[in-house]
């Protein structure tokens, strides 16, 4: 239990430091004229696979992001992994947009598997490709750290901004 609490403390500290440093950078950079669209909300549907050693299963999920500025967003996610897993993941991601359509996220959360709830920390990376105005498709890869195990989650996300 101590290990879970330390991971939780560490993830909160990392998110706080990133949020603070990115908010300072946001203030120093003038974004006038950079974005013609001012869409701050993004709703996404994820489909992919989850793997851990020889176990694997299909994953589906929903994600929401609220953009705080051009570099930073916060939101929520829910995902189900079937097959060998039968697990649910819920998290509160911090989205970082460092360059163009590249997205990095850090998400503390919980994993519910076999009636047991464990703290989870997700680290992810994706790149959005616009397929239609306000619609994008993004390949993504996530690493979930939970209860001493690491799961690989990868797939495609279809997103709509509004």
Backbone torsions as a table, in degrees:
resi	resn	phi	psi	omega
1	UNK	NA	-35.2	179.2
2	UNK	-62.1	-39.2	179.8
3	UNK	-61.5	-42.4	178.7
4	UNK	-62.1	-41.9	-179.0
5	UNK	-67.1	-38.2	177.9
6	UNK	-65.9	-41.1	176.3
7	UNK	-61.6	-40.3	178.8
8	UNK	-63.6	-46.1	178.6
9	UNK	-61.6	-44.6	-179.7
10	UNK	-61.9	-44.5	-178.2
11	UNK	-66.1	-38.3	177.7
12	UNK	-64.6	-41.6	178.6
13	UNK	-63.0	-45.4	179.3
14	UNK	-61.5	-45.2	179.9
15	UNK	-64.7	-41.1	179.6
16	UNK	-63.9	-43.8	179.5
17	UNK	-65.2	-44.6	178.2
18	UNK	-63.3	-43.3	179.4
19	UNK	-60.5	-45.5	-179.0
20	UNK	-64.1	-47.1	-177.5
21	UNK	-67.3	-38.7	178.4
22	UNK	-71.4	-32.6	178.0
23	UNK	-69.3	-34.8	175.7
24	UNK	-66.7	-45.1	179.1
25	UNK	-62.1	-37.1	179.2
26	UNK	-61.8	-40.3	-179.3
27	UNK	-68.5	-32.0	-175.4
28	UNK	-81.8	-18.7	-178.1
29	UNK	-100.6	126.8	177.2
30	UNK	-81.7	125.0	-178.3
31	UNK	-105.4	15.5	-179.3
32	UNK	-62.2	124.7	176.6
33	UNK	82.0	-4.6	-178.8
34	UNK	-72.2	-42.0	-176.0
35	UNK	-114.6	118.3	177.3
36	UNK	-75.4	-33.5	179.6
37	UNK	-95.6	143.1	178.5
38	UNK	-118.8	50.3	178.1
39	UNK	-86.3	120.9	-175.6
40	UNK	-104.4	-13.9	-176.8
41	UNK	-107.1	141.4	176.4
42	UNK	-137.9	129.2	177.3
43	UNK	-114.7	131.9	-174.8
44	UNK	-132.2	149.2	174.8
45	UNK	-119.0	125.1	-177.0
46	UNK	-108.5	141.1	172.8
47	UNK	-140.3	131.2	-178.5
48	UNK	-176.3	-151.2	-176.7
49	UNK	-129.9	150.6	173.2
50	UNK	-119.8	135.8	179.7
51	UNK	-134.1	141.7	170.5
52	UNK	-147.9	112.4	-172.2
53	UNK	49.7	-119.7	-177.7
54	UNK	-91.5	-5.2	178.3
55	UNK	-82.6	142.4	177.3
56	UNK	-154.6	159.2	178.4
57	UNK	-170.4	158.7	178.3
58	UNK	-72.0	146.6	179.8
59	UNK	-127.6	139.9	173.1
60	UNK	-134.0	146.9	-178.4
61	UNK	-159.8	165.5	175.8
62	UNK	-121.8	147.8	-177.8
63	UNK	-144.6	145.3	176.6
64	UNK	-131.9	138.9	176.0
65	UNK	-131.8	135.5	171.0
66	UNK	-113.2	118.7	-178.1
67	UNK	-78.5	122.0	176.1
68	UNK	-83.6	-20.4	-179.8
69	UNK	-178.1	-166.2	-176.5
70	UNK	-73.9	-20.0	-177.9
71	UNK	-107.3	-14.7	-167.2
72	UNK	-139.1	142.7	175.5
73	UNK	-147.8	158.4	175.8
74	UNK	-131.1	161.2	-179.2
75	UNK	-176.6	-151.5	-179.3
76	UNK	-146.9	155.9	177.9
77	UNK	-144.7	150.4	173.9
78	UNK	-140.4	133.7	-175.9
79	UNK	-145.9	142.4	176.5
80	UNK	-116.6	133.1	174.5
81	UNK	-115.3	123.2	-179.6
82	UNK	-100.4	-149.7	179.7
83	UNK	67.0	-122.4	-179.4
84	UNK	-77.3	-4.5	-172.1
85	UNK	-103.9	-57.5	-172.3
86	UNK	53.0	59.8	-177.1
87	UNK	-132.4	154.4	176.2
88	UNK	-116.3	142.6	175.4
89	UNK	-125.9	131.0	174.5
90	UNK	-128.1	134.7	-177.8
91	UNK	-150.7	169.6	178.4
92	UNK	-122.8	90.2	-174.8
93	UNK	-79.3	148.3	167.6
94	UNK	-105.1	117.0	-178.0
95	UNK	-96.5	130.1	178.4
96	UNK	-117.4	128.1	-179.1
97	UNK	-113.1	82.5	-172.7
98	UNK	-75.5	-29.4	-174.2
99	UNK	-157.4	129.5	176.1
100	UNK	44.9	-121.2	-176.8
101	UNK	-102.7	15.2	176.2
102	UNK	-77.1	135.7	179.8
103	UNK	-130.2	133.0	173.9
104	UNK	-120.6	139.2	178.3
105	UNK	-136.5	149.6	175.2
106	UNK	-125.8	128.5	-173.7
107	UNK	-139.4	106.7	167.7
108	UNK	-74.2	148.3	-179.4
109	UNK	-173.7	-159.7	178.6
110	UNK	-131.2	151.3	174.0
111	UNK	-121.8	128.5	178.1
112	UNK	-111.9	113.1	-177.5
113	UNK	-142.7	130.7	179.6
114	UNK	55.2	39.5	178.4
115	UNK	73.6	5.2	-178.6
116	UNK	-112.0	136.3	179.9
117	UNK	-108.8	125.1	180.0
118	UNK	-126.9	149.4	172.7
119	UNK	-65.3	143.0	-178.9
120	UNK	-133.5	144.7	171.4
121	UNK	-127.7	122.7	-178.3
122	UNK	-109.0	135.1	173.4
123	UNK	-121.5	128.7	-176.4
124	UNK	-139.2	163.6	-179.1
125	UNK	-145.5	137.9	177.9
126	UNK	-153.1	165.2	177.0
127	UNK	-138.2	123.5	-175.7
128	UNK	-89.7	136.1	173.8
129	UNK	-117.0	120.9	179.9
130	UNK	-70.9	126.9	-180.0
131	UNK	-108.2	-16.7	179.8
132	UNK	-167.4	152.9	179.1
133	UNK	-51.7	127.0	179.3
134	UNK	73.7	5.0	177.1
135	UNK	-122.9	140.0	178.5
136	UNK	-143.6	159.8	177.1
137	UNK	-125.7	131.4	-175.3
138	UNK	-134.8	122.2	167.2
139	UNK	-72.1	142.3	179.6
140	UNK	-144.3	156.3	177.2
141	UNK	-134.8	136.1	-179.1
142	UNK	-130.5	147.7	171.4
143	UNK	-120.0	121.7	179.5
144	UNK	-105.0	122.6	178.0
145	UNK	-107.3	115.7	-176.4
146	UNK	-150.7	127.0	173.9
147	UNK	53.2	40.3	178.7
148	UNK	80.3	-1.2	-179.8
149	UNK	-108.3	155.3	175.8
150	UNK	-124.4	125.3	177.2
151	UNK	-112.2	143.8	175.7
152	UNK	-102.5	125.9	179.1
153	UNK	-124.0	123.9	-178.8
154	UNK	-140.7	155.1	179.9
155	UNK	166.4	-156.7	-179.0
156	UNK	-121.3	144.7	178.6
157	UNK	-122.0	128.2	173.8
158	UNK	-100.5	123.6	-174.3
159	UNK	-124.2	149.5	176.3
160	UNK	-130.1	126.6	177.9
161	UNK	-102.1	143.5	-180.0
162	UNK	-148.4	NA	NA
